Amino acid sequence: MSLDRLHTLSNNIKGFLARDEGEALYDIGRQYARIGPCLEIGSYCGLSTLYLGSGVKASGGVLFSIDHHKGSEEHQPGEEYHDPDLFDRKSGGM
């Protein structure tokens, strides 16, 4: 997938990743997936996963991405960065 396509897709994903950081993750994924499986811990809404995973896929590698989906302290109800659109009252997670 081209970087232009990734940038377009990234416009629909919440997150805090600059374009140049996304491109760096793509390059890192492409380079290091040749060595073995890659691991991402803490994916939030998947913006970094889009870039990292696309780079890994381009080299034929595997990416494991894990997240407890409870959010960070600042994402909890009543906190500054809480986003009610991401909060699931039933599970208490994001």
C-alpha positions in Angstrom: 0.0 0.0 0.0 1.4 3.4 -0.9 2.1 6.0 1.8 -0.4 8.4 0.1 -3.1 5.7 0.6 -2.1 5.2 4.2 -2.3 9.0 4.8 -5.8 9.0 3.3 -6.9 6.1 5.5 -5.3 7.7 8.6 -7.7 10.7 8.3 -10.5 8.5 9.5 -8.6 7.1 12.6 -8.4 8.9 15.9 -4.9 9.3 17.3 -1.9 11.5 18.0 0.5 10.6 15.2 2.2 13.0 12.8 2.6 12.0 9.2 6.3 11.8 9.4 6.0 9.6 12.5 3.6 7.3 10.6 6.1 7.1 7.7 8.9 6.2 10.1 6.8 3.4 11.6 6.0 2.1 8.2 9.8 2.0 7.4 10.6 0.4 10.7 7.9 -2.3 10.2 9.2 -3.0 6.7 12.8 -3.2 7.9 12.5 -5.2 11.1 9.7 -7.7 10.1 12.4 -9.5 8.0 14.1 -10.4 11.3 11.0 -11.9 13.0 7.5 -11.1 14.3 6.9 -7.5 15.5 5.0 -6.4 18.6 3.0 -3.2 19.3 1.9 -2.6 22.9 -0.8 0.0 23.3 -2.6 0.7 20.0 -5.3 3.2 21.2 -7.5 3.5 18.0 -5.1 1.9 15.6 -3.4 4.8 13.9 0.1 3.7 14.6 -1.0 0.1 13.8 -2.1 1.2 10.4 1.4 2.4 9.5 3.4 -0.2 11.3 1.2 -3.1 10.2 1.3 -1.9 6.6 5.1 -1.8 6.6 5.2 -5.3 8.2 2.8 -6.6 5.6 4.9 -5.2 2.8 7.8 -7.3 3.9 5.7 -10.4 4.4 6.1 -10.3 8.2 3.7 -10.7 11.2 2.6 -8.0 13.6 1.0 -8.7 17.0 -0.7 -5.6 18.5 -2.1 -5.8 22.0 -4.1 -3.3 24.1 -6.2 -3.7 27.2 -8.7 -1.2 25.8 -9.3 0.5 29.1 -7.5 3.7 28.0 -4.8 5.7 29.9 -5.5 7.6 33.0 -6.2 10.8 31.1 -8.9 9.0 28.9 -11.1 8.0 31.8 -14.6 9.6 32.4 -14.2 13.0 33.9 -10.6 13.5 32.8 -9.3 16.0 30.3 -8.9 13.7 27.3 -12.0 11.5 27.8 -13.8 10.8 24.5 -17.3 9.6 25.2 -17.5 8.2 21.6 -14.8 5.7 22.5 -16.1 4.7 25.9 -18.2 1.5 26.3 -20.3 1.7 29.5 -21.1 -2.0 29.4 -17.5 -3.2 29.4 -16.0 -0.1 31.1 -13.4 -0.1 28.3 -12.6 1.8 25.1 
